Amino acid sequence: MRASVALMVAVLSLAACGTVPVTGETPDGERFAGTFGYPGDGRGGGPFELRSDRGAVCAGRWQLDDDGAGATFLTCEDGRSGTAELSTRSAPGTLRGMLGGKPFIGTFEQPPG
């Protein structure tokens, strides 16, 4: 019985979460694609993962304020790190910052609110 309850809680937790696609690139043409995860309660923020077309995997957490602006810090497996400002004031949302000392820009779908 206890195992059934734990399984049901785990399934409901996963069902209450979602992801939105995110893409980005650096000026030298390195392209990234991945997802922002978000909780199902409408709060803006959660984990994310990006994968480069050159093999790098980057991850971190993102956060949006009530006014649709926010930030993220990312760390890549190849040693690069960076920060980006986020905005949902236009569709798609925008991501602008630095990654490994290079400008990084991207877009993401609006998380459901």
Secondary structure, DSSP 8 states (H G I E B T S, - for coil): -HHHHHHHHHHHHHHTEEEEEEEEE-TT--EEEEEEEEETTS-SEEEEEEEETTS-EEEEEEEE-TTSEEEEEEEETTS-EEEEEEE-SSSSEEEEEEETTEEEEEEE-----
